[in-house]
Amino acid sequence: MSSSPTPDNDGKPPSPLRGDLTQGAIMPTLLAFSVPTLLSNVLQSLNGTINSIWVGRLIGEEALAATANANIIMFLMSAAAFGLGMAGTVKIGQRFGARNVDGARRTFGTAVGFSFIVMTVIAAIGFAFTGPLLDLLGTPGAAWQLAYDYLRMLFVSMPIVMASIILQMGLRGAGDAKTPLIFMGVTVALDIVLNPLLITGWGPFPELGITGSALAMVIAALTSFALMIVYVYLKDLPLRLRGPELTYLKPDSEELKYIISKGVPMGAQMLLMSAAGIIVVGLVNREGMLMTAAYGAAMQLFTYIQMPSMAIGGAVSAIAAQYIGAGKWDGLEKVTKAGLWVQAAMTGTVTLLLLAFDRPALVLFLGPDSPAVDMARHIQFLASWNFIIFGLTMIWTATMRAGGAVWVPLIILGIAMYPMRLGFYYLTYDWLGSDAIWWSFPFSAFTALVMAWWAYTYLPWREKAHAETAGEAREQSQTDGMPTGRFKPDM
């Protein structure tokens, strides 16, 4: 039996498809999809914060430093796999919008299978060379052994953890943001509860110290993944693979070509942003310990300011991919405009709230008597509103990525983060002093905004996306005996 819904040849619209984001009013759909994604991001960040508290309070500062060093390595090594997952999500969304469910499953299977292979290789290399990696990072001697034990446990879990992430991203591409939220909640709840039990050895649990913290994360991730798989099959969600479809987990060359060609630039964006952040930390360190502490506290608040941007950008990308797959080009423009309005409203509100109540928030990290509090408030005042500007940029680039245009967002990000941000800093430092760092944030964000608007408006990414999806639609129609007229874009 074909997995793709059969269109009505008498002119009637096709039957409803669960997860179809192209039906109904755009604004309610965008909000309904964005909010679960935002809550997932909040839970993930909250989990990291609480785990850091457990490690710092129950083991000590050296252990906290160890987890920070280990997490940097994990982020860098998983960036490529995240890129592959994002590329798979775009293709899943396009095929879902075209009501080609079997094609979406093929993309999903290749994304999961290939990412599992890649992460298994990376995990094996990382496990074998954990020591040299920590030496390369310059991990302090007091934290070295702790970081070694913690990181090796994380490497063991990498393949399954990444498969879980790919599954969540694929579900979002198929229009389901609620299932990833449910099981992110399961992961966080288990991790928060197990961390202190396995660190201290409470009751029947063994006392494992920092290894227990890593093991708690592993158990939580694996349990949540297993439960999510069961849930997907019990609910018969569209991306479940059964019978012969399980062969889709073996990477297909054509699917893989798309995923790698689009995924590598997407992964590179994460690396660019990470490297830019490291450079900024180096510049801040030159200003002294108090400034570093102030920036560290401000960064904690920046994390929450960025969350609406990330959630709405992800939602726009998923919805836009389905609109492109469905050939609804007029609706695509409306999705982008709705994303811009929601982005400005949500990120602007969060920014204003944190600026209004920044002192009590910063005191949580620095203490009420620290002179770094006022320095952190100054940083917040100058730099935090750049996230509103950058959030608008994310909407335009998210729509372009949904159409397969992945190099343009990478180039825009590279120019904004390096020649623009660093150039502004070096050119104005003698005049502005340390404020050159904070003013460089909105300057680079505004530069990215202008470039993204121009690229979205004038570059021929729509034509390329139309050609790619139309070609695939013709192939699918020949396979299923469908008329090609239903894929004609409404432009």
LUMGU-821733 format. One record per residue (C-alpha): residue number from 0; x, y, z. Coordinates in nm, 3 decimals. Layout:
<rs>
> NUM	X	Y	Z;
...
</rs>
This chain:
<rs>
> 0	0.000	0.000	0.000;
> 1	0.140	0.341	-0.095;
> 2	0.239	0.565	0.195;
> 3	0.158	0.881	0.001;
> 4	-0.201	1.005	0.013;
> 5	-0.376	0.979	-0.322;
> 6	-0.492	1.317	-0.455;
> 7	-0.847	1.369	-0.564;
> 8	-0.853	1.382	-0.944;
> 9	-1.194	1.552	-0.950;
> 10	-1.052	1.882	-0.831;
> 11	-1.132	1.834	-0.464;
> 12	-0.858	1.916	-0.212;
> 13	-0.656	1.621	-0.081;
> 14	-0.762	1.459	0.243;
> 15	-0.621	1.604	0.567;
> 16	-0.274	1.484	0.663;
> 17	-0.165	1.482	1.027;
> 18	0.117	1.734	1.074;
> 19	0.028	1.937	0.763;
> 20	0.132	2.292	0.856;
> 21	0.008	2.447	0.531;
> 22	-0.359	2.427	0.632;
> 23	-0.541	2.695	0.830;
> 24	-0.441	3.044	0.934;
> 25	-0.066	3.105	0.940;
> 26	-0.031	3.304	1.263;
> 27	-0.206	3.051	1.493;
> 28	-0.010	2.768	1.326;
> 29	0.318	2.952	1.381;
> 30	0.241	3.022	1.746;
> 31	0.117	2.667	1.811;
> 32	0.440	2.529	1.664;
> 33	0.678	2.785	1.818;
> 34	0.564	2.760	2.179;
> 35	0.641	2.386	2.226;
> 36	0.980	2.439	2.059;
> 37	1.049	2.734	2.288;
> 38	0.953	2.531	2.595;
> 39	1.185	2.251	2.480;
> 40	1.473	2.499	2.458;
> 41	1.391	2.638	2.803;
> 42	1.384	2.288	2.953;
> 43	1.717	2.201	2.792;
> 44	1.885	2.515	2.925;
> 45	1.726	2.470	3.267;
> 46	1.857	2.115	3.274;
> 47	2.211	2.234	3.208;
> 48	2.185	2.503	3.477;
> 49	2.052	2.264	3.743;
> 50	2.310	1.999	3.660;
> 51	2.585	2.260	3.694;
> 52	2.448	2.348	4.037;
> 53	2.449	1.981	4.142;
> 54	2.807	1.930	4.021;
> 55	2.936	2.253	4.171;
> 56	2.767	2.208	4.509;
> 57	2.817	1.833	4.553;
> 58	3.166	1.790	4.407;
> 59	3.333	2.130	4.383;
> 60	3.465	2.402	4.152;
> 61	3.715	2.168	3.983;
> 62	3.430	1.940	3.874;
> 63	3.236	2.239	3.739;
> 64	3.539	2.343	3.538;
> 65	3.572	1.983	3.415;
> 66	3.215	1.974	3.281;
> 67	3.266	2.310	3.107;
> 68	3.576	2.179	2.926;
> 69	3.404	1.853	2.833;
> 70	3.094	2.029	2.702;
> 71	3.300	2.247	2.467;
> 72	3.449	1.935	2.308;
> 73	3.108	1.767	2.283;
> 74	2.958	2.071	2.113;
> 75	3.236	2.097	1.856;
> 76	3.226	1.726	1.775;
> 77	2.849	1.713	1.737;
> 78	2.812	2.027	1.521;
> 79	2.842	1.827	1.198;
> 80	2.572	1.582	1.305;
> 81	2.342	1.870	1.398;
> 82	2.392	2.009	1.048;
> 83	2.298	1.674	0.895;
> 84	1.987	1.665	1.112;
> 85	1.882	2.014	1.009;
> 86	1.929	1.928	0.641;
> 87	1.717	1.617	0.686;
> 88	1.448	1.825	0.858;
> 89	1.426	2.061	0.561;
> 90	1.385	1.776	0.311;
> 91	1.134	1.599	0.537;
> 92	0.934	1.922	0.557;
> 93	0.938	1.974	0.180;
> 94	0.825	1.618	0.111;
> 95	0.563	1.634	0.383;
> 96	0.426	1.952	0.229;
> 97	0.409	1.771	-0.106;
> 98	0.223	1.488	0.075;
> 99	0.502	1.248	-0.017;
> 100	0.511	1.067	0.317;
> 101	0.713	0.774	0.186;
> 102	0.979	1.016	0.060;
> 103	0.986	1.186	0.401;
> 104	1.043	0.846	0.562;
> 105	1.329	0.772	0.322;
> 106	1.497	1.101	0.412;
> 107	1.439	1.038	0.780;
> 108	1.583	0.686	0.761;
> 109	1.897	0.804	0.584;
> 110	1.943	1.094	0.830;
> 111	1.914	0.865	1.132;
> 112	2.125	0.584	0.986;
> 113	2.405	0.804	0.856;
> 114	2.419	1.024	1.168;
> 115	2.438	0.712	1.385;
> 116	2.734	0.585	1.179;
> 117	2.910	0.924	1.187;
> 118	2.861	0.968	1.560;
> 119	2.976	0.612	1.631;
> 120	3.303	0.683	1.450;
> 121	3.343	1.020	1.624;
> 122	3.263	0.865	1.962;
> 123	3.520	0.587	1.910;
> 124	3.790	0.839	1.813;
> 125	3.695	1.067	2.100;
> 126	3.698	0.782	2.351;
> 127	4.045	0.675	2.235;
> 128	4.190	1.028	2.234;
> 129	4.009	1.188	2.528;
> 130	4.338	1.275	2.702;
> 131	4.502	1.451	2.405;
> 132	4.178	1.643	2.339;
> 133	4.175	1.777	2.695;
> 134	4.546	1.864	2.669;
> 135	4.480	2.051	2.345;
> 136	4.207	2.249	2.517;
> 137	4.443	2.337	2.803;
> 138	4.223	2.181	3.071;
> 139	4.355	2.282	3.417;
> 140	4.542	2.006	3.602;
> 141	4.303	1.997	3.897;
> 142	4.009	1.938	3.662;
> 143	4.184	1.712	3.408;
> 144	4.101	1.370	3.554;
> 145	3.746	1.473	3.634;
> 146	3.695	1.598	3.279;
> 147	3.848	1.275	3.145;
> 148	3.605	1.053	3.337;
> 149	3.307	1.273	3.252;
> 150	3.386	1.304	2.882;
> 151	3.451	0.933	2.823;
> 152	3.107	0.847	2.958;
> 153	2.949	1.104	2.725;
> 154	3.134	0.962	2.425;
> 155	2.979	0.620	2.493;
> 156	2.630	0.769	2.469;
> 157	2.687	0.991	2.163;
> 158	2.541	0.766	1.887;
> 159	2.207	0.706	2.064;
> 160	2.182	1.063	2.192;
> 161	2.235	1.196	1.841;
> 162	1.979	0.951	1.698;
> 163	1.733	1.089	1.954;
> 164	1.806	1.445	1.845;
> 165	1.761	1.353	1.478;
> 166	1.428	1.189	1.562;
> 167	1.309	1.504	1.739;
> 168	1.419	1.725	1.449;
> 169	1.251	1.492	1.199;
> 170	0.925	1.502	1.394;
> 171	0.932	1.882	1.379;
> 172	0.985	1.864	1.002;
> 173	0.672	1.647	0.988;
> 174	0.477	1.914	1.174;
> 175	0.496	1.769	1.526;
> 176	0.649	1.995	1.792;
> 177	0.458	1.848	2.087;
> 178	0.617	1.500	2.091;
> 179	0.975	1.639	2.119;
> 180	0.856	1.862	2.406;
> 181	0.702	1.568	2.592;
> 182	1.020	1.364	2.580;
> 183	1.248	1.658	2.647;
> 184	1.048	1.688	2.969;
> 185	1.109	1.318	3.041;
> 186	1.483	1.361	2.980;
> 187	1.512	1.666	3.203;
> 188	1.308	1.516	3.487;
> 189	1.514	1.196	3.493;
> 190	1.844	1.382	3.464;
> 191	1.766	1.626	3.746;
> 192	1.657	1.344	3.980;
> 193	1.938	1.098	3.897;
> 194	2.225	1.349	3.909;
> 195	2.246	1.393	4.288;
> 196	2.163	1.026	4.352;
> 197	2.448	0.895	4.137;
> 198	2.694	1.167	4.241;
> 199	2.654	1.108	4.616;
> 200	2.547	0.742	4.619;
> 201	2.220	0.798	4.805;
> 202	2.038	0.482	4.914;
> 203	2.095	0.186	4.681;
> 204	2.275	0.398	4.422;
> 205	2.657	0.376	4.393;
> 206	2.866	0.685	4.471;
> 207	3.020	0.772	4.134;
> 208	3.109	1.139	4.168;
> 209	3.136	1.323	3.837;
> 210	3.102	0.998	3.643;
> 211	2.761	0.965	3.807;
> 212	2.660	1.304	3.666;
> 213	2.753	1.189	3.315;
> 214	2.583	0.852	3.371;
> 215	2.264	1.030	3.481;
> 216	2.261	1.221	3.153;
> 217	2.317	0.897	2.960;
> 218	2.041	0.705	3.141;
> 219	1.797	0.994	3.100;
> 220	1.870	1.030	2.727;
> 221	1.851	0.657	2.654;
> 222	1.530	0.608	2.854;
> 223	1.364	0.905	2.688;
> 224	1.471	0.784	2.343;
> 225	1.332	0.434	2.403;
> 226	1.002	0.574	2.530;
> 227	0.981	0.813	2.236;
> 228	1.026	0.524	1.990;
> 229	0.745	0.333	2.164;
> 230	0.525	0.645	2.155;
> 231	0.587	0.701	1.783;
> 232	0.468	0.350	1.702;
> 233	0.175	0.348	1.945;
> 234	0.049	0.675	1.798;
> 235	0.138	0.561	1.444;
> 236	0.311	0.894	1.375;
> 237	0.393	0.958	1.008;
> 238	0.770	0.897	1.031;
> 239	0.747	0.549	1.187;
> 240	0.921	0.280	0.979;
> 241	0.768	-0.065	0.945;
> 242	0.851	-0.382	0.754;
> 243	1.039	-0.308	0.429;
> 244	1.062	0.061	0.533;
> 245	1.322	-0.034	0.794;
> 246	1.568	-0.068	0.504;
> 247	1.549	0.313	0.479;
> 248	1.786	0.321	0.778;
> 249	2.057	0.210	0.538;
> 250	2.182	0.542	0.393;
> 251	2.065	0.597	0.034;
> 252	2.314	0.765	-0.199;
> 253	2.070	1.020	-0.342;
> 254	1.928	1.110	-0.003;
> 255	2.278	1.126	0.140;
> 256	2.396	1.359	-0.135;
> 257	2.132	1.614	-0.038;
> 258	2.184	1.574	0.337;
> 259	2.563	1.616	0.318;
> 260	2.561	1.901	0.064;
> 261	2.310	2.098	0.272;
> 262	2.413	1.974	0.616;
> 263	2.782	2.065	0.603;
> 264	2.715	2.442	0.562;
> 265	2.449	2.425	0.837;
> 266	2.694	2.255	1.074;
> 267	2.958	2.512	0.978;
> 268	2.725	2.788	1.097;
> 269	2.729	2.638	1.446;
> 270	3.108	2.622	1.440;
> 271	3.134	2.982	1.321;
> 272	2.911	3.104	1.603;
> 273	3.098	2.897	1.861;
> 274	3.436	3.024	1.742;
> 275	3.308	3.383	1.743;
> 276	3.192	3.336	2.103;
> 277	3.534	3.205	2.206;
> 278	3.701	3.508	2.044;
> 279	3.472	3.745	2.234;
> 280	3.556	3.569	2.562;
> 281	3.925	3.623	2.483;
> 282	3.864	3.996	2.426;
> 283	3.667	4.022	2.749;
> 284	3.941	3.843	2.945;
> 285	4.179	4.124	2.852;
> 286	3.961	4.365	3.050;
> 287	4.021	4.186	3.381;
> 288	3.860	3.936	3.614;
> 289	3.565	4.157	3.714;
> 290	3.469	4.220	3.353;
> 291	3.494	3.848	3.278;
> 292	3.265	3.770	3.570;
> 293	3.020	4.040	3.459;
> 294	3.015	3.907	3.104;
> 295	2.967	3.550	3.229;
> 296	2.658	3.658	3.424;
> 297	2.524	3.861	3.132;
> 298	2.570	3.560	2.906;
> 299	2.340	3.358	3.133;
> 300	2.064	3.610	3.060;
> 301	2.158	3.631	2.691;
> 302	2.084	3.258	2.667;
> 303	1.721	3.316	2.759;
> 304	1.687	3.623	2.535;
> 305	1.796	3.413	2.237;
> 306	1.547	3.133	2.302;
> 307	1.246	3.292	2.127;
> 308	1.464	3.365	1.822;
> 309	1.578	3.005	1.802;
> 310	1.229	2.862	1.852;
> 311	1.054	3.092	1.605;
> 312	1.335	3.054	1.349;
> 313	1.301	2.676	1.373;
> 314	0.923	2.698	1.341;
> 315	0.943	2.924	1.037;
> 316	1.192	2.688	0.873;
> 317	0.967	2.384	0.930;
> 318	0.650	2.559	0.811;
> 319	0.826	2.722	0.514;
> 320	0.968	2.386	0.402;
> 321	0.617	2.241	0.392;
> 322	0.484	2.542	0.199;
> 323	0.767	2.505	-0.053;
> 324	0.700	2.133	-0.089;
> 325	0.330	2.208	-0.143;
> 326	0.411	2.476	-0.401;
> 327	0.227	2.743	-0.199;
> 328	0.460	3.032	-0.279;
> 329	0.219	3.314	-0.196;
> 330	0.166	3.157	0.145;
> 331	0.543	3.132	0.192;
> 332	0.575	3.511	0.192;
> 333	0.300	3.532	0.453;
> 334	0.482	3.278	0.671;
> 335	0.795	3.493	0.661;
> 336	0.606	3.812	0.747;
> 337	0.426	3.642	1.035;
> 338	0.761	3.513	1.161;
> 339	0.907	3.865	1.157;
> 340	0.616	4.004	1.361;
> 341	0.616	3.722	1.615;
> 342	0.994	3.734	1.643;
> 343	1.002	4.108	1.711;
> 344	0.719	4.084	1.964;
> 345	0.846	3.784	2.162;
> 346	1.219	3.865	2.162;
> 347	1.146	4.232	2.228;
> 348	0.924	4.146	2.525;
> 349	1.181	3.912	2.680;
> 350	1.457	4.170	2.628;
> 351	1.257	4.450	2.792;
> 352	1.162	4.229	3.087;
> 353	1.522	4.128	3.151;
> 354	1.640	4.488	3.121;
> 355	1.371	4.596	3.366;
> 356	1.461	4.327	3.621;
> 357	1.826	4.271	3.536;
> 358	1.965	4.356	3.879;
> 359	1.783	4.082	4.074;
> 360	1.860	3.835	3.795;
> 361	2.230	3.920	3.788;
> 362	2.257	3.911	4.167;
> 363	2.167	3.541	4.149;
> 364	2.498	3.478	3.973;
> 365	2.724	3.747	4.120;
> 366	2.590	3.817	4.469;
> 367	2.435	4.144	4.593;
> 368	2.763	4.314	4.687;
> 369	2.969	4.235	4.378;
> 370	3.093	4.537	4.182;
> 371	3.051	4.322	3.871;
> 372	2.671	4.359	3.896;
> 373	2.673	4.718	3.767;
> 374	2.922	4.620	3.496;
> 375	2.694	4.336	3.387;
> 376	2.393	4.572	3.380;
> 377	2.592	4.806	3.154;
> 378	2.671	4.514	2.921;
> 379	2.303	4.420	2.916;
> 380	2.196	4.773	2.830;
> 381	2.435	4.804	2.535;
> 382	2.432	4.454	2.391;
> 383	2.107	4.271	2.470;
> 384	1.885	4.449	2.219;
> 385	2.103	4.316	1.936;
> 386	1.917	3.988	1.971;
> 387	1.597	4.154	1.846;
> 388	1.779	4.259	1.528;
> 389	1.952	3.925	1.486;
> 390	1.623	3.747	1.544;
> 391	1.474	3.917	1.237;
> 392	1.776	3.803	1.039;
> 393	1.709	3.447	1.151;
> 394	1.360	3.458	1.000;
> 395	1.483	3.549	0.652;
> 396	1.768	3.299	0.664;
> 397	1.537	3.027	0.803;
> 398	1.304	3.070	0.505;
> 399	1.595	3.056	0.261;
> 400	1.731	2.742	0.430;
> 401	1.386	2.584	0.395;
> 402	1.431	2.632	0.021;
> 403	1.775	2.467	0.027;
> 404	1.977	2.791	0.019;
> 405	2.236	2.711	0.288;
> 406	2.551	2.885	0.171;
> 407	2.404	3.237	0.174;
> 408	2.315	3.227	0.548;
> 409	2.664	3.089	0.621;
> 410	2.832	3.372	0.428;
> 411	2.611	3.635	0.596;
> 412	2.695	3.497	0.939;
> 413	3.066	3.479	0.860;
> 414	3.082	3.841	0.741;
> 415	2.878	3.971	1.034;
> 416	3.066	3.779	1.305;
> 417	3.420	3.838	1.184;
> 418	3.510	4.135	0.958;
> 419	3.216	4.341	1.084;
> 420	3.216	4.259	1.457;
> 421	3.593	4.231	1.502;
> 422	3.660	4.516	1.260;
> 423	3.430	4.745	1.461;
> 424	3.602	4.642	1.783;
> 425	3.956	4.713	1.662;
> 426	3.861	5.038	1.488;
> 427	3.676	5.185	1.787;
> 428	3.860	5.041	2.088;
> 429	4.085	5.346	2.135;
> 430	3.772	5.563	2.140;
> 431	3.520	5.343	2.324;
> 432	3.744	5.120	2.536;
> 433	3.571	4.800	2.655;
> 434	3.238	4.936	2.527;
> 435	3.369	4.859	2.178;
> 436	3.299	4.492	2.256;
> 437	2.936	4.554	2.353;
> 438	2.862	4.797	2.067;
> 439	3.007	4.548	1.820;
> 440	2.711	4.317	1.893;
> 441	2.433	4.545	1.757;
> 442	2.662	4.669	1.479;
> 443	2.725	4.318	1.346;
> 444	2.357	4.225	1.397;
> 445	2.243	4.526	1.190;
> 446	2.493	4.434	0.918;
> 447	2.357	4.080	0.908;
> 448	2.000	4.216	0.896;
> 449	2.070	4.426	0.586;
> 450	2.249	4.141	0.409;
> 451	1.975	3.889	0.493;
> 452	1.698	4.123	0.372;
> 453	1.883	4.184	0.045;
> 454	1.954	3.814	-0.011;
> 455	1.595	3.714	0.070;
> 456	1.453	3.982	-0.161;
> 457	1.685	3.973	-0.461;
> 458	1.874	3.643	-0.484;
> 459	1.715	3.367	-0.700;
> 460	1.677	3.112	-0.419;
> 461	1.303	3.079	-0.484;
> 462	1.358	2.979	-0.846;
> 463	1.613	2.716	-0.746;
> 464	1.385	2.577	-0.477;
> 465	1.095	2.570	-0.723;
> 466	1.303	2.383	-0.979;
> 467	1.423	2.126	-0.724;
> 468	1.081	2.056	-0.574;
> 469	0.907	2.055	-0.913;
> 470	1.158	1.802	-1.046;
> 471	1.105	1.578	-0.746;
> 472	0.728	1.615	-0.780;
> 473	0.745	1.498	-1.141;
> 474	0.945	1.193	-1.040;
> 475	0.697	1.114	-0.762;
> 476	0.398	1.157	-0.993;
> 477	0.548	0.914	-1.244;
> 478	0.607	0.663	-0.965;
> 479	0.256	0.691	-0.816;
> 480	0.065	0.765	-1.137;
> 481	-0.032	1.109	-1.009;
> 482	-0.111	1.407	-1.231;
> 483	0.162	1.670	-1.213;
> 484	-0.078	1.965	-1.210;
> 485	-0.128	1.957	-0.832;
> 486	0.236	2.055	-0.783;
> 487	0.212	2.377	-0.986;
> 488	0.307	2.666	-0.755;
> 489	0.047	2.937	-0.694;
> 490	0.270	3.226	-0.793;
</rs>
